[in-house]
């Protein structure tokens, strides 16, 4: 009896130990299993769509290219095709398929390694959402436990919808909607049976069966899927044959966002936008957002085409000047003068060759395009544009007994002339004299107030544009002349909606007062003279109110034109990245102005005529261009000029 009692006791102890071991093993398996109660709230990373101001799609951003869709938007033949290949008993099991698991284990034992999956669609979802891709018995058990929990809490349609939106389907496409767009340029709802069968065959080996990588393999895999659909009664013989005869159609480069010439849509603007979104760390760009930008896509295309065309012509001229292997560059920025919205941005001729954005990052000298700030500082001090200056020889003695001789582009002097004429003809000696009279600090302060953020060295040569600055800040600094003395700060994003259509960001128009309305109006009038009486005559064919200034630096290294209408400011720069010469007489009027006129012609073409602002405190008079003397009417040589009314401040 004692022996029997010991056996019983030993058996109890053994069973207790066994239960403890099994309990510990089970605890080890379920410990730290992910919480799946909130699976309905799970939102996979989705692509962010970027729109132009006219609501055309510019591009999409994504960490994973994904466009979540409802199960109701997914055609039945795609669901059928997927289930016959991945999980035929999906609607009958409770998360695991024991027969499939046993079959897989037998195959694994025969192979001597983990080879067969035996996973249901729900198990695949559990692995995708919660587990690592390692192949191990422990991971498989944890996967099965999670699948059972998922099945207990969610409907089959909910599980299927999440799976179809999460699964990777090759070539960067996550989910069936992204796959439909990537391979067939259609929404998932528009997939044919053949297309659906091809997509349904991808989960087995997405990279191998991607029609972009291996069209022949993709076709063979599609045939297997269609045969399975036929043998399971999902489709008829006629449907099978029709789908099998469909071509394995895939997108060409022009259908995937690239144009026929291999260029992307507004690539420099898109890169600029990414930088802005990167700075807004609370927004990011991979959460299924809708970003509405300020870009005018129609005008953007005009800008890009004009830059390419005129740079090609410039290359030919440079070769004629014996400049070897010329590769000139250009940049363009266009701003709404009232809001600061960036309507167009070209940072160079070929984004793929060089991503450096010359419109916003290149620091270059503006040349004579800086002169308006000197004249504006004078007008603000009470100077009228009919006041005269001397265009005569001028030189200064610099430290070390070095002489700086101020020269005109023409190498000639015109004698006494009005501020208006000196600016229109871009004379150098008058503007240097004017800056000396005003004081360098006065000019620097006005330029900085107008929006020039770059350091400005306090030398008289600054009047000729020797300071370096970006094209966007220079162009923005012109906008107060068109906008009653007010500068609206440049911006590229109008508003952002989250994936549920809720507005999470809206750009407020930020404005700064630069000068008074009268000064701005007189400057706009003076800059009109550049086009109709001076160096910008090549734009004179535009029969709308426009104004602007040419800019050319020493040795023809930089060519610029910055100009505006009552609603739009546009700046154009042309030059070489290494700051070498463009060639003799490649001035702002010759190299940059043609691009500007193309752009402004397109902008103004369908717009009604609009005049620049003429405040009540000003009047338009006729003056002699050299003496500034007021004349009674449009006599020979007289020009109209806007001045303050006598006695008005």
C-alpha positions in Angstrom: 0.0 0.0 0.0 2.9 2.3 0.8 4.4 1.6 -2.6 1.1 2.2 -4.3 0.6 5.4 -2.4 4.1 6.7 -3.5 3.3 5.9 -7.1 0.1 7.9 -6.9 1.9 10.7 -5.2 4.7 10.6 -7.8 2.1 10.6 -10.6 0.4 13.7 -9.1 3.7 15.5 -8.9 4.6 14.6 -12.4 1.3 15.8 -13.7 1.7 19.0 -11.8 5.1 19.5 -13.2 3.8 18.7 -16.7 0.9 21.1 -16.2 3.4 23.8 -15.0 5.6 23.2 -18.0 2.7 23.4 -20.4 1.3 26.4 -18.7 4.7 28.1 -18.9 5.1 27.2 -22.5 1.6 28.5 -23.2 2.3 31.7 -21.3 5.5 32.1 -23.3 3.5 31.9 -26.5 0.8 34.3 -25.5 2.9 36.7 -23.5 3.2 40.1 -25.1 0.8 39.2 -27.9 -0.4 42.4 -29.5 -3.7 43.9 -28.6 -6.1 43.5 -31.4 -9.2 45.0 -29.8 -8.7 48.3 -31.7 -8.1 46.8 -35.1 -11.0 48.7 -36.6 -9.2 51.9 -35.7 -6.0 50.8 -37.4 -5.2 53.0 -40.4 -2.3 51.9 -42.7 0.0 54.4 -44.1 -1.6 55.9 -47.2 -0.3 58.0 -50.1 -0.6 61.8 -49.8 -2.0 63.5 -52.9 -0.7 66.9 -54.0 -3.0 69.1 -56.0 -2.4 72.3 -58.0 -4.3 75.5 -57.4 -6.7 74.4 -60.2 -7.1 71.0 -58.4 -5.1 68.9 -60.8 -3.0 66.1 -59.3 0.7 67.1 -59.4 2.2 64.1 -57.6 1.8 61.7 -54.7 4.0 61.2 -51.7 4.2 57.9 -49.8 6.3 55.7 -47.6 4.2 52.9 -48.9 2.2 53.5 -52.0 -1.3 52.8 -50.7 -4.8 54.1 -51.4 -7.2 52.5 -48.9 -10.7 51.6 -50.3 -13.9 50.1 -48.9 -14.7 46.5 -49.4 -17.7 47.7 -51.4 -15.5 49.2 -54.0 -13.6 46.0 -54.7 -15.1 43.9 -57.5 -16.3 40.4 -56.7 -14.1 38.7 -59.3 -11.0 40.1 -57.6 -12.1 38.8 -54.2 -12.9 35.4 -55.8 -9.6 35.3 -57.6 -7.7 36.0 -54.4 -9.6 33.5 -52.2 -9.3 30.6 -54.6 -5.5 31.1 -54.6 -4.9 32.1 -51.0 -7.7 30.8 -48.8 -10.6 28.9 -50.4 -12.2 28.1 -47.0 -11.9 31.7 -45.8 -15.7 32.1 -45.1 -15.8 28.7 -43.3 -12.8 28.6 -40.9 -12.3 30.4 -37.6 -8.9 31.8 -38.3 -6.9 28.7 -38.9 -7.2 25.7 -41.3 -6.1 22.6 -39.3 -5.9 20.4 -42.4 -3.7 22.9 -44.2 -1.5 23.2 -41.1 -1.1 19.4 -40.8 -0.3 19.2 -44.6 2.3 21.9 -44.3 3.9 20.3 -41.3 4.2 17.0 -43.2 5.8 18.8 -46.1 8.2 20.7 -43.7 9.3 17.4 -42.1 9.9 15.9 -45.5 11.9 19.0 -46.6 13.8 19.1 -43.3 13.0 22.8 -42.9 10.1 25.3 -42.7 8.9 25.4 -46.3 5.1 25.3 -46.5 3.0 28.1 -45.0 -0.4 26.6 -44.5 -1.6 30.1 -43.4 -5.1 31.3 -43.8 -5.7 34.8 -45.1 -6.4 35.8 -41.5 -3.1 34.4 -40.3 -1.4 36.3 -43.1 -3.1 39.5 -41.9 -2.0 38.8 -38.3 1.6 38.3 -39.5 1.6 41.5 -41.6 0.1 43.6 -38.8 1.8 42.2 -35.7 4.6 39.8 -36.3 8.0 39.5 -37.8 8.5 37.6 -41.1 10.8 35.0 -39.5 10.0 31.3 -40.2 9.7 29.4 -36.9 7.3 27.1 -35.1 6.8 29.7 -32.3 5.9 32.4 -34.7 3.5 30.2 -36.5 1.7 29.3 -33.2 1.5 33.0 -32.2 0.2 33.8 -35.7 -2.6 31.2 -35.3 -3.5 32.5 -31.8 -3.8 36.0 -33.1 -5.8 34.9 -36.1 -8.3 33.2 -33.8 -8.7 36.4 -31.8 -9.1 38.5 -34.9 -11.9 36.1 -36.2 -13.7 36.3 -32.8 -13.9 40.1 -32.8 -14.3 41.1 -36.5 -16.5 40.1 -39.4 -15.1 38.4 -42.5 -15.7 41.5 -44.6 -13.8 43.6 -42.1 -10.9 41.2 -42.2 -10.9 40.9 -45.9 -11.1 44.7 -46.4 -8.0 45.3 -44.1 -6.1 42.5 -45.8 -6.8 43.8 -49.3 -5.6 47.3 -48.3 -2.5 46.1 -46.5 -1.0 43.3 -48.7 2.2 44.1 -50.7 1.6 43.4 -54.4 5.0 44.3 -55.9 6.6 47.3 -57.7 6.0 49.5 -54.6 2.2 48.9 -54.6 0.5 48.2 -51.2 -3.1 47.2 -51.4 -5.3 46.4 -54.4 -6.1 50.0 -55.3 -2.4 50.9 -55.6 -1.8 47.8 -57.6 -4.6 48.6 -60.0 -3.2 52.1 -60.5 0.4 50.9 -60.8 -0.1 48.2 -63.3 -3.3 49.2 -65.2 -3.8 52.9 -64.7 -7.3 52.3 -63.3 -9.1 52.1 -60.0 -9.6 48.8 -58.5 -13.3 49.0 -59.3 -12.5 49.2 -63.0 -10.4 46.0 -63.1 -11.2 43.4 -65.8 -11.3 39.7 -64.8 -7.9 39.2 -66.4 -6.4 42.1 -64.5 -7.9 41.0 -61.3 -6.5 37.5 -61.8 -3.1 38.9 -62.4 -3.2 40.9 -59.2 -4.6 38.0 -57.2 -1.5 35.9 -58.2 1.0 38.4 -56.9 0.9 37.7 -53.1 2.8 34.4 -53.6 5.9 36.2 -54.8 5.2 39.9 -55.6 8.6 40.8 -57.1 8.8 37.6 -59.2 5.3 37.9 -60.7 5.2 41.7 -61.1 4.3 42.4 -64.7 6.7 45.3 -64.7 9.6 43.0 -63.8 8.6 39.7 -65.4 5.6 39.9 -67.8 6.0 36.3 -68.9 6.0 35.0 -65.3 3.0 37.3 -64.6 1.1 35.8 -67.5 1.8 32.2 -66.4 0.8 33.0 -62.8 -2.4 34.6 -64.1 -3.2 31.5 -66.1 -2.9 29.4 -62.9 -5.3 31.7 -61.0 -7.9 31.7 -63.9 -7.7 27.8 -64.0 -8.4 27.6 -60.3 -11.3 30.0 -60.7 -12.7 27.8 -63.5 -12.3 24.5 -61.7 -14.0 25.9 -58.6 -16.9 27.2 -60.6 -16.2 30.9 -60.0 -16.1 31.7 -63.7 -17.4 30.1 -66.9 -15.3 28.7 -69.7 -16.1 31.7 -71.9 -15.1 34.1 -69.1 -11.9 32.1 -68.6 -10.9 32.2 -72.2 -11.7 35.9 -72.6 -9.6 36.8 -69.5 -6.7 34.5 -70.6 -6.5 36.3 -73.9 -6.2 39.8 -72.4 -2.7 41.3 -72.8 -0.6 41.7 -69.7 -0.9 45.5 -70.1 1.4 47.6 -67.9 1.9 51.3 -67.7 4.4 53.2 -69.8 6.6 55.8 -68.2 4.3 58.6 -69.4 1.4 57.0 -67.5 3.3 56.7 -64.2 3.8 60.4 -63.7 6.6 61.1 -66.2 6.0 63.1 -69.4 7.0 61.7 -72.7 10.3 63.6 -72.5 11.2 61.8 -69.3 10.6 64.9 -67.1 8.4 65.0 -64.0 5.6 67.5 -63.3 7.0 70.6 -61.6 9.9 68.6 -60.0 11.6 71.6 -58.3 8.3 72.8 -56.8 7.6 69.3 -55.5 11.1 69.0 -53.9 10.5 72.5 -52.4 7.2 71.2 -51.0 8.8 68.2 -49.5 11.2 70.4 -47.7 8.4 72.6 -46.4 6.5 69.5 -45.1 9.6 68.2 -43.5 9.8 71.4 -41.5 6.2 70.8 -40.4 7.1 67.7 -38.4 3.5 67.5 -37.1 2.1 67.1 -40.6 4.5 64.9 -42.6 3.5 63.6 -46.0 2.6 59.9 -45.7 -0.8 59.9 -44.0 -3.3 59.9 -46.8 -3.4 63.7 -46.8 -4.7 66.0 -49.5 -2.4 68.9 -50.0 -3.7 71.8 -52.0 -0.8 74.0 -53.3 -0.6 77.4 -54.9 0.9 76.1 -58.2 -0.9 77.0 -61.5 -0.2 73.9 -63.5 -1.0 75.5 -66.8 1.4 78.4 -66.2 4.0 76.0 -64.9 4.0 74.1 -68.1 4.5 77.4 -70.0 7.4 78.3 -67.7 9.1 75.0 -68.2 8.7 74.9 -72.0 9.9 78.5 -72.3 13.0 77.8 -70.2 13.9 74.8 -72.3 13.3 76.5 -75.6 15.3 79.6 -74.8 18.2 77.8 -73.2 18.5 75.7 -76.3 18.7 78.9 -78.4 21.3 80.3 -75.9 23.4 77.2 -76.2 23.7 77.7 -79.9 24.7 81.4 -79.4 27.3 80.3 -76.9 28.8 77.9 -79.3 29.1 80.7 -81.9 31.0 82.6 -79.3 33.4 79.7 -79.1 32.3 78.6 -75.6 33.0 74.9 -75.4 30.3 72.5 -74.1 27.9 75.1 -72.9 25.3 74.1 -70.3 23.5 77.3 -69.3 20.9 77.1 -66.6 17.8 79.2 -65.8 15.4 79.7 -63.0 11.9 81.3 -62.8 9.7 82.2 -59.9 6.2 83.7 -60.2 4.2 85.2 -57.3 0.7 86.4 -56.8 1.5 90.0 -55.7 -1.6 90.2 -53.4 -1.2 86.9 -51.5 2.4 85.8 -52.1 1.2 82.5 -53.5 3.9 80.8 -55.6 2.2 80.2 -59.0 5.2 78.8 -60.9 8.7 77.6 -60.0 11.5 76.4 -62.3 14.8 75.7 -60.5 16.8 74.5 -63.5 16.5 72.9 -66.9 16.7 69.2 -65.8 15.8 68.0 -62.3 17.1 64.5 -62.9 20.5 65.8 -64.0 20.8 68.3 -61.1 18.3 68.8 -58.3 19.7 72.1 -57.1 16.9 74.6 -57.1 18.3 77.9 -58.4 15.1 79.7 -57.9 15.3 79.4 -54.1 18.8 78.4 -53.2 21.2 80.0 -55.7 22.9 83.1 -54.4 23.7 85.3 -57.4 24.3 89.0 -58.1 21.2 90.8 -59.4 23.2 93.4 -61.4 21.0 96.3 -62.4 17.9 94.5 -61.2 18.9 95.9 -57.8 18.7 99.6 -58.9 14.9 100.0 -58.3 15.6 99.8 -54.5 18.0 102.8 -54.8 15.4 104.8 -56.7 12.6 103.6 -54.4 14.5 104.8 -51.3 14.9 108.2 -53.1 11.2 108.4 -54.0 10.3 107.6 -50.4 12.5 110.5 -49.3 10.5 112.9 -51.6 12.4 112.7 -54.8 10.3 112.9 -58.0 11.0 110.9 -61.1 11.4 114.1 -63.1 14.3 115.2 -60.9 17.6 115.2 -62.7 20.9 113.5 -62.2 24.2 113.7 -64.0 25.2 110.9 -66.3 28.9 111.8 -66.5 32.3 110.3 -65.8 32.6 109.2 -62.2 35.5 107.6 -60.2 36.4 107.0 -56.6 39.8 106.5 -54.9 39.7 103.3 -52.9 42.1 102.3 -50.1 45.6 101.6 -51.5 45.2 104.4 -54.0 43.2 102.1 -56.3 40.7 103.8 -58.6 37.1 102.6 -59.1 35.8 104.0 -62.3 32.0 103.8 -62.7 31.2 102.8 -66.3 28.0 102.6 -68.2 27.2 99.5 -70.3 27.1 101.7 -73.4 30.5 103.2 -72.5 28.9 106.6 -73.3 27.4 109.3 -71.1 24.1 111.1 -71.6 24.6 114.2 -69.5 21.8 115.5 -67.3 18.7 113.3 -67.3 15.7 112.5 -65.1 15.6 109.7 -62.6 13.0 108.1 -64.9 15.3 108.0 -67.9 18.4 106.9 -65.9 16.4 103.9 -64.6 14.8 103.1 -67.9 18.2 103.1 -69.7 19.9 101.4 -66.7 22.6 104.1 -66.4 25.3 103.4 -63.8 26.8 106.7 -62.9 23.5 108.4 -61.9 22.4 105.6 -59.6 25.8 105.5 -57.8 25.6 109.3 -57.4 22.0 109.0 -56.0 23.1 106.3 -53.6 25.9 108.4 -52.3 23.6 111.3 -51.8 21.0 109.2 -50.0 23.5 107.3 -47.9 24.2 103.6 -48.3 22.4 102.7 -45.1 19.2 104.3 -46.4 19.2 102.1 -49.4 20.2 99.0 -47.5 17.4 99.5 -45.0 14.8 99.9 -47.8 16.0 96.8 -49.6 15.8 94.8 -46.4 12.4 96.1 -45.6 11.3 95.1 -49.1 12.3 91.5 -48.4 16.0 91.1 -49.2 17.3 88.8 -46.4 20.8 88.2 -47.7 23.7 90.3 -46.3 24.2 93.6 -48.2 27.7 95.0 -48.0 27.7 98.8 -47.4 29.6 99.8 -50.5 28.6 102.2 -53.3 29.0 99.3 -55.8 25.9 97.8 -54.2 23.9 100.2 -56.3 25.0 98.2 -59.3 23.8 94.9 -57.8 27.1 93.4 -56.4 25.4 91.8 -53.4 24.3 88.2 -53.8 20.7 87.1 -53.1 18.2 84.4 -54.2 15.8 84.9 -57.1 12.7 84.3 -54.9 13.7 87.0 -52.4 14.5 89.5 -55.2 11.2 88.8 -57.0 9.3 89.1 -53.8 10.9 92.4 -53.0 9.5 93.8 -56.2 5.9 93.0 -55.3 5.3 96.1 -53.1 5.6 98.2 -56.2 2.6 96.4 -57.7 0.6 96.1 -54.5 0.3 99.6 -53.0 3.5 99.2 -50.9 2.5 95.9 -49.3 4.5 92.7 -49.6 2.8 89.4 -49.1 5.2 86.7 -48.0 5.7 83.8 -50.5 4.0 80.5 -49.7 3.4 77.3 -51.6 0.7 75.5 -49.6 -2.9 76.7 -49.4 -4.5 74.1 -47.2 -4.1 70.5 -46.1 -6.9 67.9 -45.4 -6.4 64.7 -43.5 -7.5 61.3 -44.7 -11.1 62.0 -43.5 -11.4 65.3 -45.3 -10.9 67.5 -42.2 -8.9 70.6 -42.6 -5.7 70.4 -40.5 -3.8 73.4 -42.0 -4.6 76.6 -43.8 -2.1 79.1 -44.9 -2.8 82.6 -43.6 -1.7 85.3 -46.0 1.2 87.2 -44.2 1.7 90.8 -45.2 4.3 93.4 -44.4 4.1 97.1 -45.1 7.2 98.2 -47.1 6.5 101.7 -48.3 3.6 104.1 -48.8 1.1 103.8 -51.6 2.4 106.9 -53.4 6.0 105.7 -53.5 4.9 102.3 -54.8 2.7 103.8 -57.5 5.6 106.1 -58.7 8.0 103.2 -58.7 5.6 101.1 -60.8 5.3 104.0 -63.2 9.1 104.4 -63.4 9.5 100.6 -64.0 7.0 100.8 -66.8 9.4 103.2 -68.5 12.0 100.4 -68.6 9.7 98.5 -70.9 8.3 101.2 -73.1 11.3 103.6 -73.1 14.4 101.6 -72.1 16.2 98.3 -71.9 13.1 96.2 -71.7 11.6 97.2 -75.0 11.4 93.5 -76.1 8.4 93.2 -73.9 6.7 96.2 -75.4 4.5 94.0 -77.5 2.5 93.0 -74.5 -0.5 95.4 -74.6 -1.2 95.3 -70.9 0.1 97.3 -67.9 3.5 95.7 -67.1 6.7 96.9 -65.5 10.1 95.5 -64.7 13.9 95.8 -64.8 16.7 94.1 -66.6 19.8 92.9 -64.8 23.2 92.0 -66.2 26.4 91.4 -64.2 30.0 92.0 -65.1 31.3 89.9 -68.0 27.8 88.7 -68.7 27.8 86.1 -65.9 24.2 86.6 -64.9 21.2 87.8 -66.9 17.9 88.7 -65.2 14.6 90.2 -65.7 12.2 90.9 -62.8 8.9 92.3 -63.6 5.2 92.5 -62.8 1.6 93.2 -63.8 -1.0 94.5 -61.3 -1.5 90.9 -60.2 1.6 88.8 -60.9 5.3 89.2 -60.3 7.8 87.0 -62.2 11.5 86.8 -61.9 13.9 85.1 -64.4 17.6 84.3 -64.0 19.9 82.8 -66.6 23.5 81.9 -66.0 26.1 79.2 -65.6 26.4 77.3 -62.3 30.1 78.0 -62.2 29.6 81.7 -62.8 31.4 81.8 -66.1 30.4 84.1 -68.9 27.4 83.4 -71.0 28.9 85.2 -74.0 29.2 88.7 -75.3 26.0 90.8 -75.1 24.0 88.1 -73.3 22.2 90.7 -71.3 19.1 90.4 -69.2 17.2 91.8 -72.1 18.5 89.2 -74.5 18.8 86.0 -72.3 16.2 86.4 -69.6 13.5 88.8 -70.9 12.2 86.4 -73.6 11.4 83.8 -71.0 9.6 86.4 -68.9 7.5 87.6 -71.9 6.4 84.1 -72.7 5.2 83.6 -69.2 3.5 86.9 -68.8 1.9 86.6 -72.2 0.3 83.4 -71.1 -0.8 84.8 -67.8 -2.3 88.0 -69.3 -3.8 86.5 -72.4 -7.3 86.0 -71.1 -7.3 88.7 -68.4 -9.0 92.0 -68.8 -6.9 95.1 -69.0 -6.0 96.4 -65.6 -4.0 99.6 -64.7 -1.5 100.0 -62.0 -2.7 101.9 -58.9 -2.8 105.7 -59.2 -3.4 107.2 -55.8 -5.4 110.4 -55.3 -2.3 112.1 -54.1 -0.6 111.7 -57.4 -1.0 113.1 -60.9 0.2 112.2 -64.4 2.1 114.9 -66.2 4.1 115.2 -69.4 7.8 115.8 -68.9 11.0 116.3 -71.0 13.0 113.1 -70.4 16.3 114.9 -69.9 15.4 118.2 -68.2 12.4 116.9 -66.3 10.6 120.1 -67.3 6.8 119.8 -67.4 5.4 120.4 -70.8 1.7 121.0 -71.7 1.2 118.0 -73.9 2.7 115.1 -75.8 5.1 117.2 -77.7 8.1 115.5 -79.5 10.1 113.4 -77.0 7.9 114.1 -74.0 6.9 111.2 -71.8 4.1 110.8 -69.2 5.3 110.5 -65.6 3.5 110.0 -62.3 4.4 112.5 -59.6 3.0 113.7 -56.3 0.4 116.5 -56.4 1.9 119.8 -55.3 1.5 120.3 -51.5 0.6 116.6 -50.9 2.7 114.6 -48.5 
